[in-house]
């Protein structure tokens, strides 16, 4: 799947501005599906419009610049559904935390413990965010996807809780350098 597909997915549920599409696909609930950069959204929307898959209109706003609102066409809907029939690529997972954990043996134990606690807090925040997101959506597919994400995060949390001692044991003894733990 590509940026064009994620734009069509967002518009499948209703009209949106380019800014809203960009926000949803880069840092919102659609950011979990594919990697779409800020710079790729507007060219994708322009191409979708030239291909007749979306249409746009300009809305004037009081005291603000006009905004361009996009809507998916019937052809765009069919194209989006057809894209879902294509072979899916592998999931991609990247984690700075896992890079840190990989080199725990080179770091002081206090820093490793600090980062584990930090990661646990991040996971709890992400789980809470998904719980709020679940309350906002009523589509059964949304509920399934959110529950899947929540389950993956809970498994990561549980793994860290169960195995944190092993990672800390790999670390170097502290030398009293408090600056290393930030």
VMD Tcl script that draws the C-alpha trace (Angstrom):
set ca {
  {0.00 0.00 0.00}
  {1.10 3.56 -0.53}
  {0.31 7.15 0.38}
  {-2.43 7.34 -2.24}
  {-4.16 4.38 -0.58}
  {-4.00 5.93 2.89}
  {-5.47 9.19 1.52}
  {-8.34 7.22 -0.02}
  {-8.81 5.32 3.24}
  {-9.17 8.55 5.21}
  {-11.56 10.02 2.65}
  {-13.57 6.79 2.54}
  {-15.14 7.81 5.86}
  {-15.80 11.43 4.91}
  {-14.46 14.70 3.58}
  {-11.24 16.16 4.90}
  {-8.81 18.96 4.22}
  {-5.26 18.25 3.16}
  {-4.11 19.35 6.59}
  {-6.49 16.89 8.30}
  {-5.38 14.06 6.01}
  {-1.74 14.91 6.66}
  {-2.27 15.03 10.42}
  {-4.20 11.73 10.52}
  {-1.68 9.92 8.34}
  {1.48 11.20 10.00}
  {0.63 11.47 13.68}
  {-3.01 10.43 14.00}
  {-4.83 7.15 13.98}
  {-3.81 6.31 10.39}
  {-0.09 6.67 11.17}
  {-0.09 3.03 12.33}
  {-0.80 1.67 8.86}
  {1.89 2.95 6.48}
  {4.76 5.40 6.54}
  {3.47 8.61 4.96}
  {5.63 11.70 5.22}
  {4.35 15.28 5.37}
  {5.84 15.93 1.93}
  {4.10 13.00 0.26}
  {0.47 13.78 1.15}
  {-0.17 16.83 -1.04}
  {1.41 15.37 -4.20}
  {-0.63 12.20 -3.65}
  {-3.84 14.23 -3.31}
  {-3.03 16.17 -6.50}
  {-2.49 12.91 -8.40}
  {-5.66 11.37 -6.96}
  {-7.59 14.43 -8.09}
  {-6.08 14.39 -11.59}
  {-6.96 10.67 -11.82}
  {-10.57 11.40 -10.86}
  {-10.40 9.45 -7.60}
  {-11.05 12.50 -5.42}
  {-12.59 15.90 -5.97}
  {-11.96 19.09 -4.06}
  {-13.70 22.34 -3.33}
  {-12.46 25.55 -1.76}
  {-14.23 26.76 1.38}
  {-13.86 30.33 2.51}
  {-13.29 30.91 6.22}
  {-13.87 34.07 8.24}
  {-10.56 35.65 9.17}
  {-8.54 32.69 7.86}
  {-7.23 31.58 4.49}
  {-9.56 29.48 2.37}
  {-9.24 25.73 2.79}
  {-9.40 22.98 0.21}
  {-11.72 20.12 1.17}
  {-11.32 16.74 -0.50}
  {-13.97 14.07 -1.05}
  {-13.61 10.59 -2.53}
  {-15.44 9.80 -5.76}
  {-17.25 6.55 -6.49}
  {-14.31 5.57 -8.70}
  {-12.01 6.38 -5.78}
  {-14.05 4.12 -3.51}
  {-13.79 1.23 -5.97}
  {-10.06 1.85 -6.43}
  {-9.51 1.85 -2.67}
  {-11.40 -1.43 -2.19}
  {-9.47 -2.96 -5.13}
  {-6.20 -1.95 -3.42}
  {-7.24 -4.00 -0.39}
  {-7.33 -7.11 -2.62}
  {-3.63 -6.69 -3.49}
  {-0.95 -8.65 -1.65}
  {-0.03 -7.04 1.63}
  {3.55 -6.18 2.43}
  {5.27 -7.25 5.61}
  {4.60 -5.26 8.75}
  {7.44 -2.93 9.61}
  {8.43 -2.31 13.16}
  {11.10 0.14 14.22}
  {12.02 0.92 17.78}
  {14.67 3.17 19.25}
  {13.95 1.44 22.55}
  {14.98 -1.93 21.10}
  {18.21 -0.42 19.75}
  {18.88 0.86 23.25}
  {18.10 -2.58 24.73}
  {20.40 -4.26 22.21}
  {23.33 -2.30 23.67}
  {22.31 -2.48 27.34}
  {25.53 -4.37 28.07}
  {27.47 -1.20 27.24}
  {25.46 1.04 29.54}
  {25.18 1.65 33.28}
  {22.49 -0.36 35.06}
  {20.80 2.78 36.39}
  {20.31 4.09 32.85}
  {18.92 0.75 31.66}
  {16.49 0.70 34.57}
  {15.54 4.34 33.89}
  {14.82 3.59 30.21}
  {12.77 0.51 31.09}
  {10.62 2.57 33.45}
  {10.34 5.31 30.83}
  {9.24 2.79 28.20}
  {6.65 1.29 30.54}
  {5.16 4.76 31.09}
  {5.08 5.34 27.32}
  {3.30 2.05 26.76}
  {0.72 2.82 29.45}
  {0.08 6.20 27.80}
  {-0.32 4.55 24.39}
  {-2.76 2.00 25.82}
  {-4.78 4.80 27.42}
  {-4.78 6.68 24.10}
  {-6.12 3.60 22.33}
  {-8.83 3.23 24.97}
  {-9.95 6.82 24.27}
  {-9.78 6.19 20.54}
  {-11.96 3.09 20.93}
  {-14.63 5.18 22.65}
  {-14.70 7.60 19.68}
  {-15.23 4.94 17.01}
  {-18.20 2.69 16.46}
  {-17.12 0.84 13.31}
  {-16.48 -2.85 14.15}
  {-13.27 -2.83 12.09}
  {-11.94 0.10 14.12}
  {-12.68 -1.74 17.35}
  {-10.84 -4.85 16.11}
  {-7.78 -2.89 14.95}
  {-7.63 -0.89 18.19}
  {-7.94 -4.07 20.26}
  {-5.12 -5.64 18.22}
  {-2.86 -2.64 18.87}
  {-3.78 -2.61 22.54}
  {-2.99 -6.34 22.81}
  {0.44 -5.86 21.19}
  {1.24 -3.02 23.58}
  {0.05 -5.03 26.58}
  {2.27 -7.93 25.51}
  {5.27 -5.58 25.27}
  {4.47 -4.18 28.71}
  {4.12 -7.65 30.21}
  {7.38 -8.80 28.60}
  {9.27 -5.84 30.02}
  {7.81 -6.46 33.48}
  {8.71 -10.16 33.34}
  {12.21 -9.76 31.90}
  {13.44 -6.37 33.04}
  {15.81 -7.95 35.56}
  {17.59 -9.84 32.79}
  {18.26 -6.68 30.80}
  {19.42 -4.78 33.88}
  {21.73 -7.70 34.74}
  {23.39 -7.34 31.32}
  {24.25 -3.71 32.04}
  {27.49 -2.45 33.54}
  {27.66 -1.59 37.20}
  {27.03 2.06 37.93}
  {30.13 4.20 38.41}
  {28.34 7.01 40.21}
  {27.91 9.10 37.08}
  {24.40 10.46 37.62}
  {24.55 12.41 34.34}
  {24.44 9.13 32.39}
  {20.87 8.57 33.57}
  {19.82 12.06 32.45}
}
mol new
graphics top color blue
foreach p $ca { graphics top sphere $p radius 0.5 }
foreach p [lrange $ca 0 end-1] q [lrange $ca 1 end] { graphics top cylinder $p $q radius 0.2 }
display resetview
